[in-house]
Amino acid sequence: MPEAADLSILIARHVAEARFDRLSPAAVEGARKTILDTIGVCLAASGQEPAVRGVVGFVQESGGREESTILGFGGRVPAMMAALANGAMAHGLDYDDQTPWGQHAASSLVPAVLAVAERHGGITGRDLLTAVAVGQDLFNRMRVSFDWQKNWNFSTVAGVFSATAGVASVLKLPAEAIANALGIASMQCAGTAEVLNATGSDLRALYAGFPAKGAVLAASLAQRGIKGVPTVFDGQFGISNMYFGGRYDRDRLLDGLGERFDGGLTLYKRWPCVGTAHSHIHAAIEIVKANDLAPDDIAEIRVHVGDYHQLMCDPIATRRLPRTLVDAKFSLPYLVAVAVVRRDLRLGDLTEEALRDGEIMAAARKVVPVPDATLDWKLELPPGRVELLTVDGRRFERVGTQVPGNPDNPMTWTDVGRKFADCARSAATPLTEDRIDRAINLAVELDRLPDATELVRAVS
């Protein structure tokens, strides 16, 4: 393989050669946790996020061959449409896992590979774990190798390629077809950061459905002989130049490709909201707990913010009192207010009723963002800092370190299982405790299952 080969050619060769026995234990465990966690957050979104119902309704009404399951609602639809519906649910609560540097691979990747695994049939647990590990690794490599300027939604731009790699792995496509699939996927590679930062839209919740659907489409067309673009990444007008201005480290992306799978670095969320708010949430909870502060004791809540944190605070009046659940999950003032009032943040704290809670609304009005350029997001996001000023003149301050789910305090398998159970109880059709236990046990045994989709049937 010549050194000048496009990234898509080199990635395709790697995906075609990936095998379960080449994965490290950490990569296998990362894929296993991600599969269970993603199914769980899909189930929770089916019952908790109103925005997903329109997508699911559209998919159900569209009909077609009964190939793949709509999680949380039941019924089978064409694989591409199941990927759309399940992808929309996977990020619907902003509760899906993330890389250590932010952004989300699983919410596009897992719905796509599950849909195709059901359609294809005969996909073993090892095949599924390999496909997810391949997709996680590619997404991570793109995240650290491309200079993201926060103008594109990285999770959709990169997500369609990582999900396509995962689907191609499930289908065991040859390298040439995988390269074609990556080229075709470029037609589905889109999403500006305005989708993330604007208020009043449902798309922030639903966006992962589009790359999930696009990945199934791309791999399916490549399987049928459709040719892609052989220079889709490195060409003059390829992804690397057009989306990232040519600022990427090709050698870093390729370093250890096929030898090291980085999905084991994946982080799992403790709280159902945007990950960039978690350090502020944790700091606020720790302050009020340590000092036994009631909401009425607090005069002002100062949140120190870098450039990306600031997006969660502008415009301040709207962020303090969000009108939709989608906006609430991306509102730093609202989320910190919930943390101060509830001393936690649960699925039940992000409901339409909670948005009208007078105590939370009063606390949100006390939140004041304080700009701090040292907290700007480069690759690693610095932990947020919170100051609480009390009505009697005391001042408390804390930096949000040791955040549950972060690298310095990761979620264990027990934690992920507990989260799954909580999500499954919140589904449109809540799972019984027996079914919850069965699903968790199947995920534990996934590498020994002759049919990986037994896990999907267990929750359907």
TIKEGU-659923 format. One record per residue: residue in one letter; x, y, z of N, C-alpha, C, O in turn. Coordinates in steps of 0.1 Angstrom, whole numbers, plus 5000, padded with zeros to 4 digits. Each point is the difference from the previous one (the first is absolute). Example, Ala and Ser with C-alpha at 12.3 -4.5 7.8 and 13.67 -1.06 7.14 Angstrom:
BEGIN
a513249435078499150125000500950125000501050005007;s498650114986500950115000499250115008500550115001;
! end
This chain:
BEGIN
m500849885000499250125000500950125000500750025009;p499250074981500950124999499750105011498850015005;e502250064999499850105011499050114996499350055009;a500649984978499250104996498549974999499250084996;a500549795007498649964999499150085009500450045011;d498449994985499150085007499749935014500049885001;l499650205009499749955013498949894999500049905007;s499050124984498949914998500549864996499449905005;i501750104987500549874996500749925011499849885002;l500950205006500749945012499049965011500249895006;i498850194996499049975010499249874995499749925008;a500050084980499249884994500849875002499449905004;r501950114993500849885002500049955014499949885003;h500250225006500049975015498749935004500049905007;v498950164989498749955004499849864994499449925008;a501050064980499849864994500849905008499649885000;e501550165006500949905006499749995015500649915007;a498550174999499850005014499349875005499149954993;r501450005018499549885005499950015015500750075007;f498349854999499850015015501349975007500350065010;d500449844986501249955007501150105000501049985007;r498950134985501050105000499650125009500850095002;l498149905004499550115009500649985014500149885005;s500350235002500549995014498849985009498850034996;p501449925016498949985009499350145003498850005001;a501950114999499450135002499150044989499050065002;a501449914986499250034988498749925000499050054997;v501149825007498849915000499150065011498850004998;e501750035014499250055011499450134996498850035003;g501950064990499450134995498949984991499050065001;a501149844989499049974991498849945007498850044997;r501449875012498949945008499250105008498850004999;k501950095008499350105008499250094990498950045003;t501750004986499450094991498749954994499050074999;i501049804998498849944994498950005010498950044997;l501349925016499050005010499650145003498850035001;d502150065001499750145003499250074989499050075004;t501349904984499350074989498649954999499050074998;i500849805003498649945000499250065012498950034998;g501849995013499350055012499550154997498950035003;v502050054992499650144998498950014989499250105000;c500949814990498950004991498649975006499050064998;l501049845011498849965007499550125009498850044999;a502150035008499650125008499450114991499050065003;a501749964986499550114991498649974994499250094998;s500549785000498749964995498950055009498950034996;g501449985017499050045010500150145005499150065005;q502150004993500350135007500150124990499850115004;e500549874983500350114991498950014990499949914991;p499250195010498950014990500550014986499349964991;a501950105006500450024987500249874992499850014988;v500549885018500249884993498849944994500049924991;r498850125015498849934996499650044985499549914993;g500850215003499850034986500849924990499549964990;v501850025014500849914991499549865000499949944989;v499850015023499549865000498749984993499849914993;g499350195009498749994993500250014985499349924992;f501650165003500350004985500549874996499649954989;v501449995018500649884996498949895000500049914991;q499150085019499049905001499050024988499649894994;e500150235002499050024990500649974986499349984990;s502050035009500749984987499949854996500149974988;g499849945021499849864997501349944994501150055002;g498749844990501249944994500249865006499249955008;r501949994988500349865005500350005015500650105005;e499049805001500249995015501349945003500249885000;e500850205001501449965002500650025013500749915006;s499150215000500750045012499150075010499050064996;t501349925017499150055011500150155003501150055000;i497850015003500050135005500049995015499149955006;l502050085001500249995014499050085008499750114996;g499749835014499150085009498650004995499150005008;f500749994979498650004995499649874994498849974999;g502249954997499749874994499650014985500050114995;g499849784999499849994986501350014992501050045005;r498949904982501249994992499750084987498950004994;v502250075001499950084988501349984992500949935005;p499250124983501349994993501250045009499950105007;a501249844991501250025008500450155000500350065011;m499750004977500450144999499150095009500550105006;m498249874994499050085008500149975015499850095008;a500549794995500249975014501350075005500050055012;a501049964980501250085004499750145002500550065010;l498650004982499650145002499350025013500350095008;a498749824994499250025013500849975012500050085010;n500849824990500849965012501150105002500450035011;g500250024978501050105001499550135006500650075008;a498249974988499350125006499849985015500250095008;m499449794996499849985014501449995008500150045011;a500949914982501349975007500650135005500750005011;h499150114982500550135005498850095005500350125004;g498549834996498950085004500050065013499550115002;l501249835008500150055014501450065002500250055012;d500749954978501450045003500649925011500750055008;y498949824993500449915010501049894995500449915007;d499950104980500849904994501550025003500450115005;d500449794993501450015004500850094992499450054990;q501849985013500850104993501549965001500449925008;t500450144983501449995001500650085012499250085005;p502049904999500650085010500150154996500350095008;w499549944979500250134995498750064995499950104993;g499049845012498650044995499649934987500849934994;q498050095002499449954988499649855002500549935009;h498650034982499349885002500149914988499550034989;a501149855013500149904989498849905001499449974990;a500349995022499149885002498550034995499449914995;s500250215006498650034996499749984985498849994997;s502250024995499849974986500549854997499349934993;l501750035013500749874998499149895004499749914992;v499950085021499249895005498749984993499749884996;p499550225002498749984993500249954985499349914996;a501850134998500349964986500449855000499449924992;v501550045017500549864999498949915005499949884995;l499350165015498949915005499049984989499549894998;a500150224995499049984989500549914989499249914996;v502050105000500549914990500249865005499849904992;a500650085020500249875006498649935000500049884997;e499050195006498649945000499649964985499549894998;r500850204993499649984986500849884994499449914994;h501950095009500949894995499749875006499949904993;g500050095020499949885007501349925002500950024992;g499249905018501249925002501250075005501149954998;i498750185007501250075005500249965014499250025009;t502049934994500449965013500350125009500250114996;g499849865017500350115010501450054997500350125002;r500749794995501350044997500150104987500750095000;d498449874990500050094988499550145004500550104996;l498549905013499450135003501050085009500150124998;l500549825011501050075008501150054992500550115002;t500049814988501150054991499550124992500850104999;a498049904996499550114992499950135008500450104995;v499249895018499950125008501450045004500250125000;a500749795003501450045003500650074989500850105002;v499049854985500650064988499450154999500850094997;g497949925004499450144999500550095011500250124997;q499849835015500550095011501450054998500350125001;d500549794995501550034998500150104988500850105002;l498549884987500150104989499650145005500650104996;f498249905011499550135004501150075009500250124999;n500349815011501050055009501250064993500550105003;r500049824987501150044992499750134992500950095000;m498049924994499650124994499950125009500450114997;r499149865015499850115010501350065004500150135001;v500949795001501350065005500950044988501050075003;s498749894985500950034989499550124991500850064993;f498049985008499450114992499950125009499549995011;d500850124983499950135008498650054999499650084991;w499549885018498650045000499950155005500550035011;q498950054981499950145003498750045006499650125001;k499549785002498750025007499050064990499050065005;n501349944982499050054991499149894994498950034997;w501749855002499249884996499749925012500750005010;n498149934989499749905011500949884998499749924991;f501350075017501049894997499349865001500449914993;s498650085016499449875002499349954987499949884998;t499650214994499349954988501049994988499949914992;v501150195008500950004989500949875001500249934990;a500350045022500949885001499149885003500449884996;g498450145010499249885004499649924988499849885002;v499950184987499549924988501149914995499849894995;f501550155007501149914995500349895010500249884996;s499750155017500349895010498849905000500349885001;a498550174997498949914999500049924987499749885001;t500750184988500249924988501049895001499849894995;a501350145012501149905003499449895008500349884997;g498950155013499449905008499049914992500149885002;v499150184990499149924992500749914990499749894998;a501450174996500849924990500649885007500149904994;s500350125019500649895007498949895003500349884998;v498550165006498949905002499849924987499849885000;l500250194988499749944988501249924994499949934990;k501350095016501249944996500350034985500349914992;l499650225005500250044986501650004998500750025009;p499749954978501450014997500550155000499250095000;a502149925000500550145002499650094989499750125003;e500249844984499650094990498650055002499750124998;a499449795006498650045003499950105011499250095000;i501749895011500050085011500450144996499550105005;a501649914987500450134995498950074993499850125001;n499549814990498950054993498950055010499450114998;a500349815012499050045010500450135007499250095003;l502149935001500550135006499850114990499650115005;g500649874982499850114991498550034999499750124999;i499549785000498550035000499650075012499150085000;a501449885012499750065012500250155000499350085007;s501649974985500350144999498850084996499850125002;m499349814991498750074995499150025012499050084999;q501249855012499250025012500750075011499550005012;c501650064985500950065010499750155001500450084992;a498949965019499550145001499650035014500049915009;g499750224993499550045013500850125006501149975005;t498450154994500850115006499850015015499049945005;a501950135001499950015015498850085004499750015012;e499750064979498850085004498949915005499250045008;v500849834987499149905005500149985015499149985007;l502250034998500349985014499750125008499649985012;n500650144983500150125008498750085000499850085009;a499449914981498850084999498949945010500149895004;t499050204999498949955009498749984991499950064989;g499249875017498749984993499949904990499049994993;s502149925005500049904990500049865006500549985011;d498949924982500049865005501349934994500349895005;l500450174986501049934993501249975009500749904997;r499650185013501049965009499849865006501049935003;a497750045000499749875006500149894990500349895003;l499350144984499749904990501249974991499949914992;y501150175008501050004989500749874997500349974989;a499949945021500749884998499349904991500649914994;g498150115005499249924990500450014986500049904992;f500550225004500350024986501349934996500049934990;p501150085018501249924996499849855001500649924993;a498650045017499749865001499349944988500449904994;k498650175001499349974988500950014988500049914992;g500950195008500950024989501049894999500449964989;a500049985022501049895001499449884994500749934992;v498150045012499349884994499950014985500249904993;l499450225003499850024985501349994993500149934990;a501050135015501350004994500549854998500549964990;a499549975021500649865000499149914991500549924993;s498250105007499149924992500250034985500049904992;l500250225005500250034986501449954995500149944989;a500950075020501349954996500049854999500749944991;q498549995017499849864999499449964986500349894996;r499050204998499449974987500850064989499550004988;g501850035015500950044989500150144996500750044991;i498650055017500150154997501450055004500549975010;k500150104981501350055002500050135008499150084998;g501949945011500050125008501050104994500150014988;v500650065020501050114996501349955006500250005012;p500849974979501249945005500950105007501049965006;t498750174994500850105006499150085010500250125002;v498949815004499050075008500550085012499550105004;f501649855002500650075011501150104996500050115005;d501049844987501250084998500050084987500950084997;g498049914995499950074988500050155002499750055011;q500550024978500050155001498750055006500050105008;f498949844989498750045005499449895009498849995002;g502149935004499549905009499750045014500050125003;i499649795005499550035014501050085008499750095007;s501649864992501050065008500250154997500250085009;n499749964978500250144996498850085002500050115005;m498849834991498850085000499450025014499550115003;y500649795005499450015014501050055010499650075010;f501649914988501050035010501250094995501050015007;g498850044981501050104995501349944998501050075000;g499149804998501349934998500849995012501249955000;r498350085012500749995013499749875006499149985008;y501749924989499949875006501349935000500950024992;d499249895018501349925002499749864994499649915008;r500850074980499849874994500749895007499549895002;d501850145002500849895006499449965013500049885004;r499450225004499449975013498849914998499749905007;l499550134982498849914998500449864997499349915004;l501850074988500449874996500949925010500249884998;d500350195012500949945010499349895007499050025007;g501549864991499549885007498649954995499449925006;l500250134982498749964994500049854998500949954993;g498249985013499949864999500749925011499849885002;e501150195005500749945011499450055014500049935010;r499650194990499550065012498650064998499750084991;f499349875017498650044998499750085013500149955011;d499550184987499950095011498650025006499750095007;g499349824989498750015005499949985016499050045006;g502049904999500049995015500250135007499850005012;l500550104981500150145006498650065002499950115006;t499149834988498650065000499550035014500249935009;l499250194992499450045013498549995000499350034990;y500149935021498649985001499450105010500650025011;k498350044986499550115007499249965012499249915000;r501050175011499349985012498750085000499049965006;w501050154986498850095000499550024986500850004990;p497950015008499450004986500050144994499050074999;c502249984998500150144994501450014993500849915001;v499450204993501250024992501249985009500150065012;g500949874984501249965008500850125004500750005011;t499350114981500850125003499550075012500750105005;a498149875000499550065012500349925013499750045011;h500849844987500049905012501050055011499749985012;s501450094984500950045011499450115008500250015012;h499050084982499350115008498949935008499950045012;i499449874983499049935008500649935012499550025011;h501649914987500649935011500550105010499849975012;a500850144984500650095010498850065008500250025012;a498750024981498950055007499449915011499750035011;i500149844985499549905009500949985012499550005011;e501850004987501049985011499950125009500249985012;i499750144983499950125009498849995009500150025012;v498749964982498850005008500049895010499450015011;k501149874985500049895009501050025012499649985012;a501650074985501050015010499750115010500449995012;n498850114984499750115009498550015003499550095007;d499749804989498649995004499350134997499350055008;l500849994979499450134996498649974994499949914991;a499150165013498750004994500050104989500750105000;p498449894990499950094989499850155005500550094995;d498749925016499750145005501350065007500050125002;d501049805001501250055006500950074990500950075004;i498849904983500950054990499650134993498850014996;a502150085003499750134994500450004986499350064991;e501849885005500550004986500849874998500749965008;i499249994979500849894996500850044988499550024989;r501849995013500950044989500649884994500749915006;v499150074981500649894992501150064991499750084991;h501549885011501150044992500049924987500049885000;v500150204989499749934987501150044990500450114999;g500049794993500850024988499150024988498850025001;d501849974987499350044988498849904998498950054996;y501249825006498949914997499050015011498849994998;h501750025015499050025011499150124997498850005003;q501850104992499350134998498849984990498950065002;l501349854988498949974991498849945008498850024995;m501449925016498949945008499450115009499049975007;c501550154992499450115008499450114992499450095006;d500849914981499550104991498849964992500049894995;p498950195004499850125008499649975014499249905002;i501350175008499849965014498649995004499749915008;a499450184988498649995004499449874995499249945008;t501050024980499549884995500649885006499349905003;r502050105000500749895006499549985014499949895005;r499850225002499649985014498649945001499849925009;l499450104981498649955001499749934986499250054992;p501449845006499849934987498549954999499449975010;r500250034977498649974998499849854995498949955000;t502149994996500049874995501049915007500950055005;l498849824995500949915006501449994993501049985006;v498950044981501350004992500850115005501249995002;d498250134999500850125004500549995015501150045003;a498149895005500349995014501349925002500850035008;k499449874983501249915001501250074996501149955002;f498850164991501250084996500050145006500750094996;s498649925015500050135008500849995012499649935010;l501650134991500849995012499350065012500049955011;p499350174988499350065012498949905005499949985012;y499449964979498949925004500549875007499649965011;l501449984983500649875005500650035014499949915009;v500950204992500650035013498950035011500149965011;a498850104984498950035009499449875005499749985012;v500149924980499549875004500949945010499649945010;a501750064987501049945009500050065014500149935009;v499750204991499950075013498849975008500049985012;v498950014981498749975006499849865004499649965011;r500849954980499749865001501249925006499949895005;r501350174995501249945004500349874992500749915004;d498850094984500249894990499450054987499550114999;l500549804991499350034988499649874994500849914996;r497950065004499449874996499150024987499750114996;l500049784999499050014988498850075004499450084992;g500149905020498850075004500150155002499050075001;d502349985000500250145001500050084986500150125000;l499849804990500050064986498749954994500049924990;t498950145015498749974994499350144998500550105004;e498449894988499350134998499550065013499950125001;e499749805008499550055013501250075008499850105006;a501449844993501150055007500450144994500550085008;l499349944980500350144994499150115006500450114999;r498549855008499150105006500250005015499250065007;d501849874998500249995015500550145005501050054996;g498250015013500350135005501450015007500750104998;e499649805009501350005008501250004990501050075002;i498949854988501149994990500050134992501150054997;m497850004999500050134993500650115008500850084994;a498949925019500650115008501549985001500850105000;a499749785002501449975000500750044987501150055000;a498349924989500650034987500250154998501050044993;r498150045012500250144999501250065008500450114998;k500149815011501250045008501349964993501150045005;v498849894984501249954994500650114991499350064992;v502049975010500750114993501249944993500949955008;p499250054979501349954994501150105001499850124998;v501449835005501250095001501049954990500649895001;p499750194988500949954990501449985005500550075008;d500149824988501449965004500649934988499749884997;a501250194996500749944988500849885003500349924991;t500150065021500849885003499249874999500549895000;l498250135000499149884999499549984985499149924998;d501550154993499649984986500349854995501049945005;w498250014987500149864995501049994989499750054989;k501449885013501049974989499749864997499149974992;l501749935013499749864999499449955013498949955000;e501850075010499549965014499150125005500550124998;l498449855007499150115005500450025015499849905008;p500750224996500350025014498849995009498950034996;p501249925016498949995009499450135004500850105002;g497949914999499350125004500250045014500349915009;r499550214994500250055014498750075004499450084992;v500149905021498850065005500350085013500749945008;e498750174993500050085013498650025004499150044992;l500649935021498750035006500250115010500849985010;l498450124989500050115010498749995008498949994994;t501150015019498849995008499450135004500750104999;v498149905005499350125004500750065013499850125003;d500949805005500650055012501550034998500750025009;g499749994978501450054997501149894999501150044998;r498549845003501149894998500249974985499250034992;r502049925006500349974986500749864999500949975008;f498649954983500549864998500449984986499350054991;e501849885006500549984987500549864998500549945009;r499350014979500549864997500249994985499250054992;v501849875005500349964986499449864998500249925009;g499250064980499349874997500949894996500149964988;t500749995021500949884997499349885006499050015008;q501549874989499549875004498549994997499249955007;v500550104981498649994995499649864997500749934993;p498250025012499649864997499949984985499350074993;g501449835002500049974986501250054993500249964988;n500650135018501250054994501249915002499949905008;p501250124985501149915001500549985014500549905004;d499450215004500549995014499049945010500249985012;n498649984982499049945009499049924991498850044999;p501749864993499249944990498949915005500049965012;m499050034980498849915003500449864999500649964990;t499149965020500349854999498949934993499050064996;w501249815002499049924993498750005009498950014994;t501249995019498950015009499350134998498750005000;d502050114999499450134998499250014987498950054999;v501749894990499450004987498749925001499050034994;g501149855013498849925001498950075008498849994996;r501550085014499150075008499350114992498850035000;k502050044992499550104991499149944990498950064997;f501449834997499249934990498649975006499050024994;a501049935018498849965007499150125002498850004998;d501850115006499250135002499450044987498950054999;c501949944990499550044987498949914995499050054995;a501249825007499049904995498650025008499049984994;r501150075018498750025008499350134994498850025003;s501950064990499550134995499549994985499650104995;a500549785000499649984986498550024997499350015010;a500450014978498650024996499249885005498850025005;t501749864994499549885006501049955010501049934996;p498950115016501149965010500349855000499049925000;l502350055002500349865001499849955014500250075010;t499449804991499949945013501449985006501050004992;e499149975021501349985006500749874994501250004999;d498049904998500549884995500650024986501149954997;r498350134995500550034987501350095001500949994992;i499150105017501250095002501149915004501150014994;d498749905015501149915005500549914988501249984998;r497949974994500349924989500950084989501049954995;a498650175003500750084990501550035005500949994992;i499250045021501350025005500949885000501250004996;n498249885007500749884999500449964986501149954998;l498150084992500349974986501250094996500849964993;a499250175012501150084996501349955006501050014994;v498949945018501249955007500549884992501249984998;e497949944996500449884993500150024985500049904992;l500050225003499850034986501149934991499649954989;d501650045016501049944992499849854998500749934992;r498350015015499849864999498649974993499649884999;l499750224997498749994994500249964985500750074993;p498649835002500149974986499250094991500250024988;d498850055019499250104993499950125009499350005010;a501450114986500150125008498750075002499850075010;t499349914980498750075001499149945010498850055002;e501649855005499249955011499950115011499050015007;l502050084994499950115009498950104996499350055009;v500649974978498950094996498649945003499150075004;r500849804993498749935003499750015015498850005004;a502250005004499850005015499350135005499450005010;v500850114982499550135005498850044991499550115002;s500149814989498950044990498749935004499050034993;
! end
